[in-house]
């Protein structure tokens, strides 16, 4: 373990997190970090312990207990330490983009706490709209823009995780029921209040266009999302003038502007889509009073007048509406920012493929939450380590995949390859499970040589 702690990534982890733990918990945490960084395809707690040689120090059960005891109580402190480091790496005037989504991790076994049937709403997935038995996670990630050698690289960094429980499941486990919007809003508020001097742009799909998620947001948070095509917009309420006041409370909304479904009946005000041939856009500014009262938003409606595209895998709808609370955005900027929301889908895919997300073999809900939070925390640390490691070193993105000529940004596969190369140079390797002593090696008997002759 000493070799790992003296490596660049191990030193990064030790300086950032080690002082939050007591001595026994610190040893467990660093051994698990060691095992996670050495793992490739198999991500289980037992595999982490084998790779780091943790059985030389304590029993297997101590590592399992670590996640729902010592680690569980320090999760917020560890995320704060990571946010402080992220704040130091960003420019003073940088706008932090936060992406929100939820995902269903398919599981087998009905004794897993929190597991239930969930619909897979990913339209482009192989198991589209199928009901899966598993766990539902609410996921928050940030898009970090890293400037190196005059080029801007966009990297995804996970920043939060919650487990959603259905109301019946929460009642069975004697836990409070919290909807997905409230869970996502809890993580957004935690990040925004801790970095109160920063400006945030939160992007989410239509599932989070709810009162719980949109209302009463922090002052440093702006929103980009979907507007329901049945959502009704109103003009801002008229300002109080010098006229005599009327009886009753002042109006909270103005003239009715209609809904996106009603706007397609009016042929005026439409312009060609900036990036999509055959599509039209229309821009309106108003108040979505039923969901976001008193807040002026800009809405861009995309109308594919010729119907849905022939490519069924694109799943583009005939009529879509997007909104933002930053009314200074142009229609092109709003559409471009919402398109970048797809980065969280890529990060969730990488979490399944490379972080070990959802591959735990636990049944206890607290332990499942602790293990998966640990993996996301390590993945965020490895990405930030990658940025610091190559800040003064040359970075060649096409070394490992030279056939990828259009590659513009580092991927998680590049980050893993860079970490493995650094470990090789620094002498870090997995601890062998079993070492046979010289006294256990028995020489072959003479009969074997006589039979062979």
N, C-alpha and C positions, 0 to 999 in steps of 0.2 A: 504493500500500500504506500510505502514511502516513495517509491519511484513514481507512482501516479500523482501524489501530492506535490512532488517537485517538478512535474511536467507543466507546460503552459496552461493546459485546460484544467488540470487539478489545482494549480495555484490560483487560477481564476475563480474556481468554485470555493476554495478554502477562504480566500480573502472576502468574497461576497457574502457567504452564508455561515461559515463555521462558528462565528462568535455568538450566533443565536441559540446554539445547542449547549446542553451540558456535556461533560466529557464522554459518558457512555453513548448518548444519542449522537454526538458528533462522530464517533467512530462508526456507528451504524450508517449514518448518512453518507459519509465519505466512501465506505465500502460499497454501498448501493450505487453511488455516483460512478465509481470505478467500474462496477459490473454493467451499468447501463451504457456507458461510453464504449465498452468493449463488445456489446451485443450488436448483432446484425439483424437476423431474421427472427430469432426467438427472443421474446421479451416476456419473461416471467420473473417473479421475485426469486424463485429457486435458481434460475439461470444466472441472475445477477450475483447471487451469493457464490455460486460455483466459479464464475469467471474472476471474481475478486478475491477468492480464498477466504471468504468470510467465516467459514466453519472453523478456521484456526483460532478465531477470537471468541465466538459465542455460538449458541445453538440457533438452529434455523428459526425456531418460534420467536426468538427475540426480534428478528428483522420484520416478521409479520406484525408483531405487536407495535413496532415502532411507528407504523403508518397511521394506526387509529388511536395513538396516544400522543407521543411527543411531537410527531410531524403535524398531526391534525390541528394542534393548538397554535402552531407557528406559521400556518399557511399565509395569513395576511401579512405577517412581518416579512416573509420571504419574497412575496410579490412586491412589497414596498421597496425592498432592497434592489430588486430588479428594475423597478420603475425609476429609482434614483439614478441608476447607471444609464438607463435609456435616456433620461433627461440630460445627462452630461454629454452624451454623444450627439444629441440633436442641436441644430442651430437655434439661436435665441428666438427667431421669428418663425420657426417651423410649425406647420399645421399638422397635428397628429391625426391620422385617419384610423378610425376604429371600425372593425367589421364584426357584425353579429349574425349568428346563424345557429341552428340546432341540427343534430344528427342522431340517427338511430344506429346503435351498435348491436348487430344480431348476436344472440346468445343461445346456448342450449342448456337446458336445466331450469326447472321451475322453482328451485329453492334459493335462487339468487335474489337477494333483497332489492326491491325497486323494479324488478323486471316485469314487463307487461306487454300487451300487444300495441304496437304503434304502426301508423301508416307511413310508408316511405314516400314522401311527397316530391322527391327529386325527379323531375320530368325526364331527364336524360339518362337516368340510371337503368341498369338492366332489370332491376326488380321494381319498376315504376309502379307506384300506387298499390303495392302489395302490402299486406299486413305482416309485420315481422315481430317475433318475440325477442325482446332484448331491453336495452337500457337507452334512455333518451338523454342526451347531453346538450346543454346550452354552452356555446363556444364563443369566445371573444378573442380577436387577434388584431394586431396593429401592423400597418404597412410602414416599414422603415425605409427611407430613401437615403442610400449611402452613396456619397460622392467620392469617387476615386479616379485620379488621372483624367479629370475633366468629364467623366461619364457618371450618370446617375443610375444606380442599381436599386431595384425595389425588392426588399426582402420581407417575408411575413414572419411575425414574432407573436406566438400565443401569449395572451395576457390574462386569461381567466377561464374558469370552468365551473359549471354547476350541473347537478343531476336533477332532472325534472321527474316528479312523481305524480301519477294520476291521483285524483282525489280519493278513490277507493283504496289505492295502494298506500297513500299517506295515512289514511285512517287506520289501516291494518297495522302499519308500523308505528303508530302513535306519534306521527310527525305532522307539523303544520303543512297544509296544502298551499303551494305557491305556484302561480302560473308561469309560463315561459317568459312572458313579457316582464313580469316582476323580477325574475331571476336575472334576465339580461340587464334590466335597469339597475339592479343592485350592483352588478359588476361595473357598469358605466359610471355610476355615482362614486363608487370606491376609487376608480382611477381619476375621475375629473376632480374630486375633492382633494385627493392627495397631491396632484399636480395642478393646483388651482391657478398657477401663473401661465399655464399653457392653454392653447385653443385647440378644441377637438372637433372633428367632423365624423359623426357616427353614421354608418351606412347599414341598412337592414332591408330585408325583402318585405313583401306584403304581409307576412305573418306577424310582423311587429308594428304594423300601422294601427296600433291600439291606444286607448286612453292611458292604460297603465304605463306604456313605454314612452309615449310622446309628451304627456303633460308634465308641467312643473319641472322641466329639465334644468340642470345647472346653467349659470350664466355663460360659462365658457364652452358650452356644447351646442353645436349646430347639427342639423339632421338632413339626411338624404334618404328617401324611401319611395315606396309606391303609394299612389293614391287610388282608392277604390274607384272604378269607373262609374259607380253609383254615388260616389261622394259628392255632396252638394257644396258649392263654393258661394261665398257672399262677399260683397264689397266691404271695405272698412267702414265702421260707423261714422256718421258725419260728426265733424268737430263742433263743439259748442261755440256759437257765435254771440253776437250782441243782441240777438233776438230774445224775446221774452221766453223764459223757461216754461216748458209744458209740465203738466202734472205727471207723476210717475217717474220711474227710474230712467236714466239715459239709455239709449239703444246700445246693444252690444254687437250688432251686425247691421250691414247696410243692404243694398239691393241684391236680390237673388240673381246669381250669375249662371245657375244651372249646373248640370253634371256633364262629365265627358261623353256619356252616352247621348245627351241632348245636343252637344256641340257639333256632332257630325252631321246634324240636320242643317246646319248653317254652313254654306260653302265659302263664306268669307273668313279671312284671317289665317288661312292655312298656307304653309310654305314648304318647299321640298326638304326632306330629311337631309342633314349634312353628310351622313355616311351611308345611308341605305337607299338604294334606288327604288323608286316606285312608292315610297312611303312619304307621308305628309306629317308635319308637326304644327301644333298650335300652342301658344303661350298665354297663360292667364295668371293674374295675381289677385289673391283674395284670402278669405278666412275659411278654413274648414271647421265650421263651428261645432259640429257634432263630435269631433274627435280632438281638435286642437283649437279651442276657442280663444279669441283675442290675439292670435298670432298670425301675422301676415306671411303667407307662403307664396312661392312661385311654382306654378304647375306647368309641365310640358306634356302634352298629349301626343302620342304617336298613333297615327291612323294608317293602316295598310289598306288603302282604298280598294285594291284589287283582290283582297282576301288574304288568307294565310299563305305563306310561302310554300312552294312545292316540297321543299326539304322538310320531312316530318321530324327529323332529329333536332332541328333548330327550336321547335316548340315555341315559335314566336306567335303571339296572339294578334288578332286583327286590330284590337284597340287596347292600348296601354297608356297609363298615366303615371307620371313621376313628379315628386315634389321636393322642395328644399326650403329650409327656413332662411337660407342665405339668398335673399332676393337680388343681390348684386350679381349672382351667377347668370351667365348667358345660357340660352338653351343648349348650346353645344357643350358647355362646361358641366351642366347638370347631367346630361346623358352620358358624358365621359366618366364622371365620378360614379354614377350608378353602375356603369359597366365594370369599374374597378372593384365593385363588391364581389365579383367572382373570385377574387384572391382568397377569400375565406374558404371557398369550396376547394381550392387547390391546397390550402393549408390543412384542411380536414383530411383530404386524400393523403397528403404527406404524413399526417399524424398516424393514420392507419398503417401506412407502408413503412415508415422509418422511425417514428417516435415510440412505437409499441402501444399506441393509444387503444384502449379497449381489449387488450390481449391478456388481461389479468385473469387469474384462476381463483378469484376470491368470491365469497358469497356475502360477506358482511358489507353493508352499504357504506359505512364510514371508511372501511379499508379500500373499497373500490374507488371512492372519491379521493382518498389520499394517494393511492398508487398512480392514478391517472393524472392528478395534479402534479405529482413528482415528475412524471414523464414530460409533461408540457413545460414545466419549469426548467428541466434539463435541456429540452430542445431550444427554448428561448436563450438559455445560457450559451449553448453551442453556437447559435447564430451570432450572438454578440461577441463571443470569443473569436469567431471567424472574421468579424469586422475589425477587431483590434489586432488580430494576428497578421492580417494582410494589409493593414494600414500603411506600413512602410516596406512591404514586400511586393514583388511583382505578382500579378494575378493573371493566369492564363486560363480562360474558361473552356477552351477547346482541347485541353491536354488529354482529358479522359474520354471525351466524345468528339473527336475531330470532324466527324461527319455531320455534326449539328451546326451548320454554317450560319443559321439565322439566330443563333443563341445570343440573347442580349443581357440576361440577368442570371446570377448564380442560383442554382437550385439546391434543394436539400441534399441531393445526391452528391453535388460538388462539395458541400459543407462536410458531409460524412467522409468523403474521400480525402479532403484536406486534413480532417482530424486524425484519420488513420495514418496518413503520411507523417503528421507531426508526432504521433505516438511512436511510430517506427524510428524516427530520428532521435527521439528522447529516451528510447529504450523501454517503453511501456508495452507490456504484453499481458494476455490473460494468464492467470495463475493456473498451472496444471493441477488437475483434480487429484491424481494419484501419482506418486513417485515411488518406484520400486527400489528398495535398498539393494546394495551389492550382495549382502548376505542372503537375499531372497532369490537370487538368480542361480539356479542349479545348472551345472554343466551337463551336457548330454552324455548318456551312458555309452560304453564301448559297443554294446550290442547293436546300437543304431548304425554305427559306422560299418560293422561287419555285414549287416543286412544290406546296406547300400552298396557295399563292394560286391 
